[in-house]
Amino acid sequence: MRQDTKKILKMFLVSILFIIITTFAFFNSKDLIFGVKIKNVDLVDNMKVSGSILKVTGVAKNAIKLTLDGREISIDEAGNFDETIILSLGYNLVNIKAEDKFGHLDEKNYKLIYVAEDNPAAQ
């Protein structure tokens, strides 16, 4: 009976050690597993805008490099970004591209239509 107790205790300890190692490996590789994601961007595709200056905010999770229309912009440690862009009259395409430390990319494109406030066609 004492031998069975030792065997069960040994298996239990090995199982606990395996769970700890697996959990540690998962949390240290979660950036590789989940990759880079662009989320919560305050733009909507085919959105009509009445002003030429537009503030773009969002979150780029796990990103080390973020570009807005080909221009690199800054992000904080949590991945939040906040940038102002100028729109041309009519159709505009806004491109947001994020890259993580492993080279994985996420890209979002938004089509915006800038309609001047004094334009009678806008009504």
C-alpha positions in Angstrom: 0.0 0.0 0.0 2.9 2.4 0.8 4.3 1.7 -2.6 1.0 2.6 -4.3 0.9 5.9 -2.4 4.4 6.8 -3.5 3.6 6.0 -7.1 0.4 8.1 -7.0 2.2 11.0 -5.4 5.0 10.8 -8.0 2.5 10.8 -10.9 0.6 13.8 -9.3 3.8 15.8 -8.9 4.9 15.0 -12.5 1.4 16.1 -13.8 1.6 19.4 -11.8 5.1 20.1 -13.2 3.8 19.3 -16.8 0.9 21.7 -16.3 3.2 24.5 -15.0 5.6 24.1 -17.9 2.8 24.0 -20.5 1.2 27.2 -19.0 4.5 29.0 -18.9 5.2 28.0 -22.5 1.8 29.2 -23.6 2.0 32.6 -22.0 5.5 33.2 -23.4 4.5 32.3 -26.9 1.0 33.9 -27.0 2.3 36.7 -29.2 3.5 34.2 -31.8 0.2 32.2 -31.5 -2.2 35.1 -31.8 -0.1 37.4 -34.0 -0.8 41.0 -34.7 -4.4 42.4 -34.8 -5.8 45.8 -35.7 -8.9 46.5 -33.6 -11.3 49.2 -32.5 -10.5 51.6 -35.4 -13.0 54.4 -35.3 -13.5 54.4 -39.1 -16.3 52.7 -41.0 -16.0 51.6 -44.6 -17.8 53.9 -47.1 -18.2 56.5 -44.4 -19.2 60.1 -45.5 -17.2 62.8 -43.8 -18.0 66.5 -43.8 -14.6 67.8 -42.6 -11.2 67.5 -44.3 -9.4 66.8 -41.0 -10.1 63.4 -39.4 -8.7 61.8 -36.2 -8.0 58.1 -36.5 -7.7 56.1 -33.3 -7.6 52.3 -32.6 -5.5 49.5 -31.2 -2.9 47.4 -32.8 -2.3 44.4 -30.5 1.2 42.9 -30.5 2.4 45.4 -33.1 6.0 46.8 -33.2 5.4 48.8 -36.4 2.3 50.6 -37.5 1.8 52.5 -40.7 -1.1 54.8 -41.7 -1.2 55.5 -45.5 2.5 54.4 -45.8 3.7 56.7 -43.0 4.9 55.1 -39.8 3.0 56.3 -36.7 3.7 55.8 -33.0 1.9 53.4 -30.7 2.1 53.0 -27.0 2.9 49.8 -25.1 -0.7 48.7 -25.1 -0.9 49.2 -28.9 -3.1 52.3 -28.9 -2.7 54.8 -31.7 -4.1 58.2 -32.3 -3.3 60.1 -35.5 -4.8 63.0 -37.5 -5.1 62.8 -41.3 -6.2 65.2 -44.0 -8.7 64.0 -46.6 -9.0 65.1 -50.2 -12.4 66.1 -51.6 -14.2 63.1 -52.8 -13.1 59.5 -52.5 -10.2 58.6 -50.1 -8.6 55.3 -49.2 -7.1 55.0 -45.7 -4.7 52.1 -45.2 -3.5 50.8 -41.8 -0.8 48.2 -41.7 0.6 46.6 -38.5 3.6 44.3 -38.2 4.7 42.2 -35.2 8.1 41.1 -34.1 7.8 37.9 -36.1 7.0 39.6 -39.4 3.3 38.8 -39.4 1.1 41.5 -40.9 -2.5 42.7 -40.5 -3.9 45.3 -42.8 -7.1 47.2 -42.9 -8.4 49.4 -45.7 -11.2 52.0 -45.3 -13.0 53.9 -48.1 -14.1 57.4 -47.0 -16.0 60.0 -48.9 -15.2 63.6 -48.1 -18.2 65.8 -48.9 -17.6 69.6 -48.5 -20.2 71.2 -46.1 -21.1 73.9 -48.6 -21.5 71.4 -51.5 -25.2 71.4 -52.6 -24.8 67.8 -54.0 -24.2 66.6 -50.4 -27.8 67.3 -49.5 
